[in-house]
Amino acid sequence: MDPTTPLDLVIKNVRLVRPRRPEVETVDLGVKDGRFALIAPAIPAAGGAAVYDARGRLGFPGVVDAHTHVGIYGPLAEDAGSESWRPR
């Protein structure tokens, strides 16, 4: 991403959990058009139309809900739709 391109959102101080990486990094996330456009140690707040301080909360890019119980309360094929919504 071109560093001069303005971001829609900058999320500061995220403890980022990524697949195949044993460490949890503290980084900033840049969002453009609803997607992560930049992951960096320090993105200037002025680079985003909006800025949110995650205050060390965990971030899981690509994961909508990091706390799930799919397949625990019923067979996986039935439980995978959602824990709170089941097709009738």
C-alpha positions as CSV (number, residue, x, y, z in Angstrom):
1,M,0.0,0.0,0.0
2,D,1.2,3.5,-0.8
3,P,2.0,5.2,2.5
4,T,0.4,8.4,1.4
5,T,-3.0,6.8,0.7
6,P,-5.3,7.9,3.6
7,L,-6.8,5.1,5.6
8,D,-10.5,4.9,6.7
9,L,-9.5,3.7,10.1
10,V,-6.4,3.3,12.2
11,I,-6.6,0.9,15.1
12,K,-3.7,1.5,17.5
13,N,-2.1,-0.8,20.1
14,V,-3.5,-4.1,19.0
15,R,-2.0,-7.4,20.3
16,L,-2.1,-9.2,17.0
17,V,-2.5,-13.0,16.8
18,R,-1.6,-14.4,13.4
19,P,-1.6,-18.0,12.1
20,R,1.8,-19.8,12.1
21,R,3.4,-17.2,14.3
22,P,4.2,-18.1,17.8
23,E,4.5,-14.6,19.1
24,V,1.7,-12.0,19.8
25,E,2.9,-8.7,18.4
26,T,1.7,-5.2,19.5
27,V,1.0,-3.3,16.2
28,D,-1.3,-0.8,14.6
29,L,-3.8,-1.8,11.9
30,G,-4.8,0.3,9.0
31,V,-8.2,-0.3,7.4
32,K,-9.2,0.8,3.9
33,D,-12.5,-0.1,2.1
34,G,-13.3,-2.6,4.9
35,R,-10.1,-4.6,4.6
36,F,-6.8,-4.6,6.5
37,A,-4.5,-2.5,4.3
38,L,-1.5,-2.1,6.6
39,I,-0.1,-3.8,9.6
40,A,2.8,-1.9,11.1
41,P,4.5,-1.2,14.4
42,A,3.4,2.5,14.4
43,I,0.9,4.0,11.9
44,P,0.5,7.8,12.4
45,A,-2.9,8.6,13.8
46,A,-3.1,11.5,11.2
47,G,-3.1,8.8,8.5
48,G,-6.6,7.7,9.3
49,A,-10.1,9.3,9.0
50,A,-10.9,7.7,12.3
51,V,-8.6,6.4,15.0
52,Y,-9.4,3.8,17.7
53,D,-7.1,2.8,20.6
54,A,-7.4,-0.9,21.2
55,R,-5.6,-0.5,24.5
56,G,-3.8,-3.9,24.1
57,R,-6.9,-5.9,23.2
58,L,-6.3,-9.0,21.1
59,G,-6.9,-8.8,17.3
60,F,-7.5,-11.8,15.1
61,P,-7.4,-10.7,11.4
62,G,-9.7,-12.9,9.4
63,V,-11.6,-14.3,12.4
64,V,-15.0,-12.9,13.0
65,D,-15.5,-14.4,16.5
66,A,-12.5,-15.7,18.3
67,H,-14.6,-17.5,20.9
68,T,-16.7,-20.3,19.3
69,H,-17.9,-23.7,20.3
70,V,-18.6,-25.2,16.9
71,G,-19.2,-29.0,17.1
72,I,-19.3,-29.1,20.9
73,Y,-23.0,-28.9,21.6
74,G,-24.1,-31.0,18.6
75,P,-22.8,-32.7,15.5
76,L,-20.5,-30.5,13.5
77,A,-22.8,-30.5,10.4
78,E,-25.7,-29.2,12.5
79,D,-23.7,-26.9,14.8
80,A,-21.6,-25.2,12.1
81,G,-24.3,-22.7,11.0
82,S,-24.2,-20.8,14.2
83,E,-24.5,-21.4,17.9
84,S,-27.3,-18.8,18.2
85,W,-29.1,-19.4,14.9
86,R,-30.0,-22.7,13.4
87,P,-31.7,-23.2,10.0
88,R,-35.2,-24.7,10.4
